């Protein structure tokens, strides 16, 4: 019998999305305690300041994405807690896993808080400088930066002590929890920039100080998202899964011939975290597409086109982002649009994609119908596609079958990718990838927003 206080500890706690005061402090410092995820639309600085635009916009974008990530993180933790509470774990196991979840969440959340804190300071400095032409509070800023850096190190060290040294379970390709924490703790881009900023506060101009603060916001927001992704993946593989690897494969129906040898006898799949573009799936996919295009251009010495198939399109937001920024991309999307709003979603996606002409093709079919029907892909041949992105039905059977069926269309040296690996809300994806690749000497890469990929 499990006591209620254990499940109670799964609460996400206070709201992550808080509103700031209606207006900034009239003076400049001392600043209030950091809060988490103030909507960036309420943090827009005064306009017309020379040199501010690009770094400020970058900081706002990353900060907003980090806030979204923190919000999702709280829901993911709660989802995992619900699964743990319904499992057969005893009281001690339950307490241990819940504690690990909250340590990991608080560690990432602290970096979000720091990002929001520095964003508010930068805006107040801007406003004060614009009104008075003065930047007289440098010493206060220097003290805040030094204290925050010290706090960052202390929080990392505490997590390393409570989480890392006590739980040394090893994930192939990723190492132990300690390896992940130390790697994030010594992130050169963040730590080096932070230390240089502390040292240079007194000697830089006020505007440059503000610019450096918003760049620090970008670094913190990016690293917070990467820490969450990396750490939760390691914990999922070593501590948080509720069933042994391979057990999900029992009884799954697969329409195509595939090696279904006993998973337990075929070893582990190595996963490697990649510090790629932050923070959403289409940022990662764009980097993959650009690398494919660059590599092929070097090989052929001529302009190239890159082909992509996406399984699961919805409103085509990913496709639009990629097609807008990758003029060399030719995209084919497959989605059945079967739910009650399917017709509306299909017409919305088709309308958005129309401006890309022949570079975008949307097929309203179930996944298995598309690859089973002769000519369904309008000339797309087997072993010809550069990148496959599977983001359809996320249960185990559907994910496994999509990966098996559609990987046949990817050329040798191409990329098979997908979404929602190590996502506790959709753990069928992780199990499907592991069972498909176990024993095949394939390294699976993953990055922020639960994107994964491997090379064929």
Helices and strands as residue ranges (DSSP letters): H 4-8, G 40-42, H 53-85, H 91-132, H 138-159, I 160-164, H 177-185, H 188-200, H 206-235, I 236-240, G 247-249, G 263-265, E 271-273, H 281-300, E 306-311, H 317-325, E 329-334, H 342-353, G 354-359, E 360-363, H 367-372, E 385-390, H 396-406, G 407-409, E 410-419, G 424-426, H 427-437, E 444-447, G 448-450, E 451-455
